[in-house]
Amino acid sequence: MRAPGKLLFSGAYAVLDGSPALVAAVNRYAIADGALTDDSPMEEVRAALENPPHVDVTQLREGDNKLGLGSSAAATVAALAVREAERGAELSESTTRERLMRQAWDAHARVQGGGSGVDVAASTFGGALCYVRSEIPKPVRLPSDLVWRVFFSGKSARTSDLRSRVDALAATNRARWALAIRRIADASLATLEACVQDDAVAFVAAARASLGALATLGSAADAPIVTEEARVLAELAESEGGAFMPSGAGGGDCSIFFSTSAPSASFVAHATRLSQSMLAEITLDLRGVHVSP
């Protein structure tokens, strides 16, 4: 059984407050094998199942580092899907997927102390999705001329640490937090509208707005949501007519280059000098959780 990882294209942090986010499932997978058991599963998988199958998440890692592609969510979805299939459930049926998403989110949230469920939704349904917390996601078609490439910083970010700083800002300066979250939400809505209009140029502009909004939130919360390396590469990407922004909570992990053409050799070389390596052949997964070929 395979469940894809995810990239969050827009709506980080704001999705926790009920705003829509754009998430994409990608072609790197957590692979669960029902013929094998796992004596030391991830906490999220253990929370979902008493006797979980073995789950391999090496595709969602680079050595000892998590890539930030939602490995724990994908693992939980894949493990639960094995048991669903063993009971005779048809994974292609919407009711099965909806049940699976809610079960995986419940287990994931219990371990992680909350969360939006956006990564669980991507691993379950696949494709590009408009996701609102607690709702069934809706499929989205990305602009036909949009080009996107994924870069890994070489280090994993601790989303819980970043989120705790943002939560502290919300507790101590609600107005400043609300303004930053509103900017992120507005940029996410613009990204989704660009998809509706099939407008890659507008999508790139919305991605730049997302970056600015995330940087504002990071500054207000004293959290390194947009790292210095990402800021430098964002300026370079904009000079080429593109955008560069963190996927999800930021602080490291993966970032995404958006444009109507591939990044230049100069951009890739500059990214490499900043320890940002382009991950080859990352594309959209359209199947969501599915039986391994």
MIDREN-236611 format. One record per residue (C-alpha): residue number from 1; x negated, y negated, z. Coordinates in nm, 3 decimals, always signed. Last residue first. Example, Ala and Ser with C-alpha at 12.3 -4.5 7.8 and 13.67 -1.06 7.14 Angstrom:
% residues 2
{seq:2&c1:-1.367&c2:+0.106&c3:+0.714} .
{seq:1&c1:-1.230&c2:+0.450&c3:+0.780} .
END
This chain:
% residues 293
{seq:293&c1:-0.197&c2:+0.191&c3:-0.819} .
{seq:292&c1:-0.134&c2:+0.082&c3:-0.460} .
{seq:291&c1:+0.233&c2:+0.053&c3:-0.371} .
{seq:290&c1:+0.341&c2:-0.308&c3:-0.348} .
{seq:289&c1:+0.340&c2:-0.615&c3:-0.125} .
{seq:288&c1:+0.365&c2:-0.928&c3:-0.335} .
{seq:287&c1:+0.394&c2:-0.865&c3:-0.707} .
{seq:286&c1:+0.295&c2:-1.192&c3:-0.874} .
{seq:285&c1:-0.060&c2:-1.227&c3:-0.745} .
{seq:284&c1:-0.209&c2:-1.554&c3:-0.868} .
{seq:283&c1:-0.577&c2:-1.553&c3:-0.957} .
{seq:282&c1:-0.914&c2:-1.541&c3:-0.785} .
{seq:281&c1:-1.154&c2:-1.418&c3:-1.052} .
{seq:280&c1:-1.476&c2:-1.553&c3:-0.907} .
{seq:279&c1:-1.504&c2:-1.719&c3:-0.569} .
{seq:278&c1:-1.694&c2:-2.046&c3:-0.611} .
{seq:277&c1:-1.959&c2:-2.091&c3:-0.344} .
{seq:276&c1:-1.964&c2:-2.399&c3:-0.120} .
{seq:275&c1:-2.299&c2:-2.408&c3:+0.058} .
{seq:274&c1:-2.341&c2:-2.783&c3:-0.011} .
{seq:273&c1:-2.601&c2:-2.709&c3:-0.279} .
{seq:272&c1:-2.350&c2:-2.465&c3:-0.429} .
{seq:271&c1:-2.087&c2:-2.738&c3:-0.445} .
{seq:270&c1:-2.330&c2:-2.962&c3:-0.633} .
{seq:269&c1:-2.401&c2:-2.681&c3:-0.880} .
{seq:268&c1:-2.029&c2:-2.618&c3:-0.928} .
{seq:267&c1:-1.967&c2:-2.989&c3:-0.988} .
{seq:266&c1:-2.254&c2:-3.016&c3:-1.236} .
{seq:265&c1:-2.132&c2:-2.709&c3:-1.422} .
{seq:264&c1:-1.802&c2:-2.889&c3:-1.461} .
{seq:263&c1:-1.487&c2:-2.777&c3:-1.285} .
{seq:262&c1:-1.233&c2:-2.612&c3:-1.518} .
{seq:261&c1:-0.976&c2:-2.829&c3:-1.692} .
{seq:260&c1:-0.635&c2:-2.973&c3:-1.602} .
{seq:259&c1:-0.748&c2:-3.017&c3:-1.243} .
{seq:258&c1:-0.734&c2:-2.861&c3:-0.898} .
{seq:257&c1:-1.036&c2:-2.745&c3:-0.696} .
{seq:256&c1:-0.936&c2:-2.548&c3:-0.387} .
{seq:255&c1:-1.102&c2:-2.509&c3:-0.049} .
{seq:254&c1:-1.157&c2:-2.190&c3:+0.148} .
{seq:253&c1:-1.281&c2:-2.137&c3:+0.503} .
{seq:252&c1:-1.411&c2:-2.454&c3:+0.666} .
{seq:251&c1:-1.223&c2:-2.690&c3:+0.897} .
{seq:250&c1:-0.908&c2:-2.676&c3:+0.690} .
{seq:249&c1:-0.564&c2:-2.577&c3:+0.823} .
{seq:248&c1:-0.439&c2:-2.444&c3:+0.491} .
{seq:247&c1:-0.652&c2:-2.462&c3:+0.181} .
{seq:246&c1:-0.894&c2:-2.749&c3:+0.199} .
{seq:245&c1:-0.891&c2:-3.007&c3:-0.080} .
{seq:244&c1:-1.060&c2:-3.088&c3:-0.410} .
{seq:243&c1:-0.890&c2:-3.295&c3:-0.679} .
{seq:242&c1:-0.951&c2:-3.346&c3:-1.049} .
{seq:241&c1:-1.014&c2:-3.621&c3:-1.301} .
{seq:240&c1:-1.390&c2:-3.567&c3:-1.308} .
{seq:239&c1:-1.458&c2:-3.861&c3:-1.074} .
{seq:238&c1:-1.183&c2:-3.715&c3:-0.853} .
{seq:237&c1:-1.378&c2:-3.390&c3:-0.826} .
{seq:236&c1:-1.690&c2:-3.577&c3:-0.715} .
{seq:235&c1:-1.499&c2:-3.764&c3:-0.445} .
{seq:234&c1:-1.336&c2:-3.441&c3:-0.328} .
{seq:233&c1:-1.677&c2:-3.273&c3:-0.324} .
{seq:232&c1:-1.811&c2:-3.531&c3:-0.081} .
{seq:231&c1:-1.503&c2:-3.502&c3:+0.142} .
{seq:230&c1:-1.519&c2:-3.122&c3:+0.139} .
{seq:229&c1:-1.882&c2:-3.128&c3:+0.250} .
{seq:228&c1:-1.799&c2:-3.375&c3:+0.528} .
{seq:227&c1:-1.528&c2:-3.143&c3:+0.653} .
{seq:226&c1:-1.159&c2:-3.219&c3:+0.616} .
{seq:225&c1:-0.978&c2:-3.064&c3:+0.915} .
{seq:224&c1:-1.266&c2:-3.149&c3:+1.147} .
{seq:223&c1:-1.038&c2:-3.236&c3:+1.442} .
{seq:222&c1:-1.049&c2:-3.561&c3:+1.638} .
{seq:221&c1:-0.668&c2:-3.560&c3:+1.630} .
{seq:220&c1:-0.633&c2:-3.900&c3:+1.461} .
{seq:219&c1:-0.927&c2:-3.836&c3:+1.229} .
{seq:218&c1:-0.799&c2:-3.493&c3:+1.137} .
{seq:217&c1:-0.450&c2:-3.626&c3:+1.069} .
{seq:216&c1:-0.588&c2:-3.897&c3:+0.843} .
{seq:215&c1:-0.807&c2:-3.646&c3:+0.661} .
{seq:214&c1:-0.505&c2:-3.422&c3:+0.608} .
{seq:213&c1:-0.311&c2:-3.714&c3:+0.461} .
{seq:212&c1:-0.595&c2:-3.808&c3:+0.228} .
{seq:211&c1:-0.630&c2:-3.450&c3:+0.109} .
{seq:210&c1:-0.257&c2:-3.419&c3:+0.051} .
{seq:209&c1:-0.259&c2:-3.741&c3:-0.152} .
{seq:208&c1:-0.537&c2:-3.596&c3:-0.368} .
{seq:207&c1:-0.326&c2:-3.282&c3:-0.415} .
{seq:206&c1:-0.031&c2:-3.502&c3:-0.517} .
{seq:205&c1:-0.244&c2:-3.665&c3:-0.786} .
{seq:204&c1:-0.347&c2:-3.320&c3:-0.910} .
{seq:203&c1:+0.017&c2:-3.212&c3:-0.926} .
{seq:202&c1:+0.110&c2:-3.529&c3:-1.112} .
{seq:201&c1:-0.150&c2:-3.445&c3:-1.376} .
{seq:200&c1:-0.027&c2:-3.084&c3:-1.391} .
{seq:199&c1:+0.330&c2:-3.187&c3:-1.470} .
{seq:198&c1:+0.566&c2:-2.893&c3:-1.521} .
{seq:197&c1:+0.848&c2:-3.116&c3:-1.389} .
{seq:196&c1:+0.955&c2:-2.863&c3:-1.126} .
{seq:195&c1:+0.591&c2:-2.797&c3:-1.038} .
{seq:194&c1:+0.522&c2:-3.170&c3:-1.007} .
{seq:193&c1:+0.823&c2:-3.188&c3:-0.773} .
{seq:192&c1:+0.660&c2:-2.924&c3:-0.550} .
{seq:191&c1:+0.338&c2:-3.124&c3:-0.529} .
{seq:190&c1:+0.530&c2:-3.444&c3:-0.457} .
{seq:189&c1:+0.717&c2:-3.268&c3:-0.175} .
{seq:188&c1:+0.383&c2:-3.156&c3:-0.035} .
{seq:187&c1:+0.249&c2:-3.511&c3:-0.050} .
{seq:186&c1:+0.554&c2:-3.636&c3:+0.139} .
{seq:185&c1:+0.510&c2:-3.365&c3:+0.404} .
{seq:184&c1:+0.142&c2:-3.452&c3:+0.454} .
{seq:183&c1:+0.229&c2:-3.820&c3:+0.487} .
{seq:182&c1:+0.507&c2:-3.740&c3:+0.734} .
{seq:181&c1:+0.265&c2:-3.531&c3:+0.940} .
{seq:180&c1:+0.026&c2:-3.826&c3:+0.963} .
{seq:179&c1:+0.302&c2:-4.066&c3:+1.070} .
{seq:178&c1:+0.440&c2:-3.818&c3:+1.322} .
{seq:177&c1:+0.100&c2:-3.767&c3:+1.486} .
{seq:176&c1:+0.048&c2:-4.142&c3:+1.522} .
{seq:175&c1:+0.395&c2:-4.184&c3:+1.672} .
{seq:174&c1:+0.363&c2:-3.889&c3:+1.907} .
{seq:173&c1:+0.041&c2:-4.009&c3:+2.065} .
{seq:172&c1:-0.039&c2:-3.789&c3:+2.365} .
{seq:171&c1:+0.165&c2:-3.473&c3:+2.303} .
{seq:170&c1:+0.146&c2:-3.481&c3:+1.923} .
{seq:169&c1:-0.228&c2:-3.549&c3:+1.949} .
{seq:168&c1:-0.268&c2:-3.246&c3:+2.177} .
{seq:167&c1:-0.080&c2:-3.033&c3:+1.924} .
{seq:166&c1:-0.323&c2:-3.147&c3:+1.654} .
{seq:165&c1:-0.613&c2:-3.049&c3:+1.877} .
{seq:164&c1:-0.456&c2:-2.712&c3:+1.951} .
{seq:163&c1:-0.398&c2:-2.656&c3:+1.580} .
{seq:162&c1:-0.764&c2:-2.708&c3:+1.500} .
{seq:161&c1:-0.871&c2:-2.463&c3:+1.771} .
{seq:160&c1:-0.612&c2:-2.204&c3:+1.665} .
{seq:159&c1:-0.722&c2:-2.232&c3:+1.301} .
{seq:158&c1:-1.073&c2:-2.125&c3:+1.392} .
{seq:157&c1:-1.262&c2:-2.183&c3:+1.068} .
{seq:156&c1:-1.477&c2:-1.923&c3:+0.897} .
{seq:155&c1:-1.809&c2:-2.015&c3:+0.743} .
{seq:154&c1:-1.963&c2:-1.978&c3:+0.398} .
{seq:153&c1:-1.767&c2:-2.273&c3:+0.262} .
{seq:152&c1:-1.569&c2:-2.068&c3:+0.013} .
{seq:151&c1:-1.453&c2:-2.223&c3:-0.314} .
{seq:150&c1:-1.136&c2:-2.141&c3:-0.508} .
{seq:149&c1:-1.059&c2:-2.258&c3:-0.861} .
{seq:148&c1:-0.744&c2:-2.411&c3:-1.000} .
{seq:147&c1:-0.638&c2:-2.514&c3:-1.349} .
{seq:146&c1:-0.291&c2:-2.660&c3:-1.405} .
{seq:145&c1:-0.173&c2:-2.684&c3:-1.765} .
{seq:144&c1:+0.134&c2:-2.460&c3:-1.715} .
{seq:143&c1:+0.241&c2:-2.635&c3:-1.397} .
{seq:142&c1:+0.301&c2:-2.375&c3:-1.123} .
{seq:141&c1:+0.636&c2:-2.196&c3:-1.133} .
{seq:140&c1:+0.798&c2:-2.173&c3:-0.790} .
{seq:139&c1:+0.975&c2:-1.881&c3:-0.622} .
{seq:138&c1:+1.191&c2:-1.958&c3:-0.319} .
{seq:137&c1:+1.097&c2:-1.846&c3:+0.032} .
{seq:136&c1:+1.350&c2:-1.695&c3:+0.275} .
{seq:135&c1:+1.386&c2:-1.938&c3:+0.563} .
{seq:134&c1:+1.237&c2:-1.943&c3:+0.914} .
{seq:133&c1:+0.987&c2:-2.217&c3:+0.822} .
{seq:132&c1:+1.035&c2:-2.361&c3:+0.475} .
{seq:131&c1:+0.842&c2:-2.202&c3:+0.191} .
{seq:130&c1:+0.828&c2:-2.298&c3:-0.175} .
{seq:129&c1:+0.651&c2:-2.003&c3:-0.328} .
{seq:128&c1:+0.387&c2:-1.917&c3:-0.587} .
{seq:127&c1:+0.373&c2:-1.545&c3:-0.655} .
{seq:126&c1:+0.394&c2:-1.272&c3:-0.394} .
{seq:125&c1:+0.695&c2:-1.177&c3:-0.180} .
{seq:124&c1:+0.548&c2:-1.011&c3:+0.129} .
{seq:123&c1:+0.194&c2:-1.145&c3:+0.142} .
{seq:122&c1:+0.317&c2:-1.495&c3:+0.057} .
{seq:121&c1:+0.588&c2:-1.486&c3:+0.325} .
{seq:120&c1:+0.343&c2:-1.360&c3:+0.589} .
{seq:119&c1:+0.111&c2:-1.650&c3:+0.507} .
{seq:118&c1:+0.393&c2:-1.902&c3:+0.549} .
{seq:117&c1:+0.507&c2:-1.757&c3:+0.883} .
{seq:116&c1:+0.495&c2:-2.099&c3:+1.048} .
{seq:115&c1:+0.286&c2:-2.017&c3:+1.351} .
{seq:114&c1:+0.354&c2:-1.915&c3:+1.708} .
{seq:113&c1:+0.130&c2:-1.791&c3:+1.986} .
{seq:112&c1:-0.101&c2:-1.591&c3:+1.763} .
{seq:111&c1:-0.011&c2:-1.246&c3:+1.895} .
{seq:110&c1:+0.364&c2:-1.299&c3:+1.924} .
{seq:109&c1:+0.368&c2:-1.496&c3:+1.598} .
{seq:108&c1:+0.215&c2:-1.212&c3:+1.398} .
{seq:107&c1:+0.454&c2:-0.954&c3:+1.540} .
{seq:106&c1:+0.760&c2:-1.170&c3:+1.465} .
{seq:105&c1:+0.624&c2:-1.270&c3:+1.124} .
{seq:104&c1:+0.572&c2:-0.908&c3:+1.025} .
{seq:103&c1:+0.924&c2:-0.808&c3:+1.127} .
{seq:102&c1:+1.076&c2:-1.112&c3:+0.952} .
{seq:101&c1:+0.885&c2:-1.050&c3:+0.630} .
{seq:100&c1:+0.970&c2:-0.680&c3:+0.625} .
{seq:99&c1:+1.340&c2:-0.746&c3:+0.674} .
{seq:98&c1:+1.337&c2:-0.997&c3:+0.387} .
{seq:97&c1:+1.139&c2:-0.760&c3:+0.170} .
{seq:96&c1:+1.378&c2:-0.472&c3:+0.232} .
{seq:95&c1:+1.683&c2:-0.691&c3:+0.167} .
{seq:94&c1:+1.529&c2:-0.820&c3:-0.156} .
{seq:93&c1:+1.483&c2:-0.471&c3:-0.299} .
{seq:92&c1:+1.147&c2:-0.409&c3:-0.466} .
{seq:91&c1:+1.013&c2:-0.235&c3:-0.157} .
{seq:90&c1:+1.266&c2:+0.047&c3:-0.183} .
{seq:89&c1:+1.309&c2:+0.201&c3:+0.161} .
{seq:88&c1:+1.259&c2:+0.578&c3:+0.187} .
{seq:87&c1:+1.152&c2:+0.592&c3:+0.552} .
{seq:86&c1:+0.792&c2:+0.649&c3:+0.441} .
{seq:85&c1:+0.822&c2:+0.337&c3:+0.224} .
{seq:84&c1:+0.918&c2:+0.126&c3:+0.526} .
{seq:83&c1:+0.630&c2:+0.277&c3:+0.726} .
{seq:82&c1:+0.379&c2:+0.184&c3:+0.458} .
{seq:81&c1:+0.538&c2:-0.161&c3:+0.426} .
{seq:80&c1:+0.476&c2:-0.226&c3:+0.796} .
{seq:79&c1:+0.104&c2:-0.165&c3:+0.751} .
{seq:78&c1:+0.081&c2:-0.381&c3:+0.438} .
{seq:77&c1:+0.271&c2:-0.669&c3:+0.600} .
{seq:76&c1:+0.052&c2:-0.661&c3:+0.910} .
{seq:75&c1:-0.268&c2:-0.645&c3:+0.707} .
{seq:74&c1:-0.158&c2:-0.935&c3:+0.487} .
{seq:73&c1:-0.078&c2:-1.146&c3:+0.792} .
{seq:72&c1:-0.410&c2:-1.064&c3:+0.957} .
{seq:71&c1:-0.605&c2:-1.134&c3:+0.638} .
{seq:70&c1:-0.449&c2:-1.473&c3:+0.569} .
{seq:69&c1:-0.682&c2:-1.592&c3:+0.295} .
{seq:68&c1:-0.913&c2:-1.787&c3:+0.527} .
{seq:67&c1:-1.222&c2:-1.616&c3:+0.390} .
{seq:66&c1:-1.296&c2:-1.424&c3:+0.708} .
{seq:65&c1:-1.668&c2:-1.401&c3:+0.768} .
{seq:64&c1:-1.867&c2:-1.090&c3:+0.860} .
{seq:63&c1:-1.948&c2:-1.006&c3:+0.498} .
{seq:62&c1:-1.720&c2:-1.213&c3:+0.279} .
{seq:61&c1:-1.370&c2:-1.120&c3:+0.385} .
{seq:60&c1:-1.026&c2:-1.077&c3:+0.233} .
{seq:59&c1:-1.132&c2:-0.789&c3:+0.008} .
{seq:58&c1:-1.267&c2:-0.614&c3:+0.318} .
{seq:57&c1:-0.920&c2:-0.599&c3:+0.471} .
{seq:56&c1:-0.878&c2:-0.219&c3:+0.495} .
{seq:55&c1:-0.573&c2:-0.105&c3:+0.694} .
{seq:54&c1:-0.543&c2:+0.235&c3:+0.864} .
{seq:53&c1:-0.186&c2:+0.325&c3:+0.944} .
{seq:52&c1:-0.024&c2:+0.198&c3:+1.262} .
{seq:51&c1:+0.090&c2:+0.416&c3:+1.549} .
{seq:50&c1:+0.281&c2:+0.178&c3:+1.779} .
{seq:49&c1:+0.360&c2:-0.075&c3:+1.507} .
{seq:48&c1:+0.404&c2:-0.454&c3:+1.481} .
{seq:47&c1:+0.200&c2:-0.562&c3:+1.783} .
{seq:46&c1:-0.075&c2:-0.320&c3:+1.682} .
{seq:45&c1:-0.084&c2:-0.482&c3:+1.338} .
{seq:44&c1:-0.113&c2:-0.829&c3:+1.491} .
{seq:43&c1:-0.388&c2:-0.714&c3:+1.727} .
{seq:42&c1:-0.591&c2:-0.581&c3:+1.437} .
{seq:41&c1:-0.622&c2:-0.203&c3:+1.444} .
{seq:40&c1:-0.867&c2:-0.004&c3:+1.655} .
{seq:39&c1:-0.766&c2:+0.363&c3:+1.645} .
{seq:38&c1:-0.632&c2:+0.337&c3:+1.290} .
{seq:37&c1:-0.443&c2:+0.628&c3:+1.137} .
{seq:36&c1:-0.498&c2:+0.768&c3:+0.790} .
{seq:35&c1:-0.253&c2:+0.918&c3:+0.542} .
{seq:34&c1:-0.047&c2:+0.597&c3:+0.542} .
{seq:33&c1:-0.331&c2:+0.404&c3:+0.385} .
{seq:32&c1:-0.300&c2:+0.026&c3:+0.405} .
{seq:31&c1:-0.486&c2:-0.207&c3:+0.170} .
{seq:30&c1:-0.513&c2:-0.579&c3:+0.254} .
{seq:29&c1:-0.553&c2:-0.747&c3:-0.080} .
{seq:28&c1:-0.725&c2:-1.002&c3:-0.297} .
{seq:27&c1:-0.522&c2:-1.106&c3:-0.599} .
{seq:26&c1:-0.370&c2:-1.421&c3:-0.454} .
{seq:25&c1:-0.032&c2:-1.519&c3:-0.311} .
{seq:24&c1:+0.035&c2:-1.891&c3:-0.347} .
{seq:23&c1:+0.185&c2:-2.129&c3:-0.092} .
{seq:22&c1:+0.364&c2:-2.460&c3:-0.142} .
{seq:21&c1:+0.500&c2:-2.600&c3:+0.183} .
{seq:20&c1:+0.838&c2:-2.739&c3:+0.280} .
{seq:19&c1:+0.873&c2:-2.939&c3:+0.603} .
{seq:18&c1:+1.003&c2:-2.770&c3:+0.919} .
{seq:17&c1:+0.757&c2:-2.899&c3:+1.179} .
{seq:16&c1:+0.516&c2:-2.606&c3:+1.138} .
{seq:15&c1:+0.523&c2:-2.673&c3:+0.764} .
{seq:14&c1:+0.383&c2:-3.019&c3:+0.837} .
{seq:13&c1:+0.063&c2:-2.857&c3:+0.969} .
{seq:12&c1:-0.042&c2:-2.760&c3:+0.614} .
{seq:11&c1:+0.213&c2:-2.869&c3:+0.352} .
{seq:10&c1:+0.027&c2:-2.808&c3:+0.028} .
{seq:9&c1:-0.165&c2:-2.547&c3:-0.173} .
{seq:8&c1:-0.185&c2:-2.283&c3:+0.100} .
{seq:7&c1:-0.381&c2:-1.990&c3:-0.038} .
{seq:6&c1:-0.270&c2:-1.635&c3:+0.033} .
{seq:5&c1:-0.376&c2:-1.273&c3:+0.070} .
{seq:4&c1:-0.197&c2:-0.996&c3:-0.110} .
{seq:3&c1:-0.038&c2:-0.684&c3:+0.042} .
{seq:2&c1:-0.135&c2:-0.343&c3:-0.094} .
{seq:1&c1:+0.000&c2:+0.000&c3:+0.000} .
END
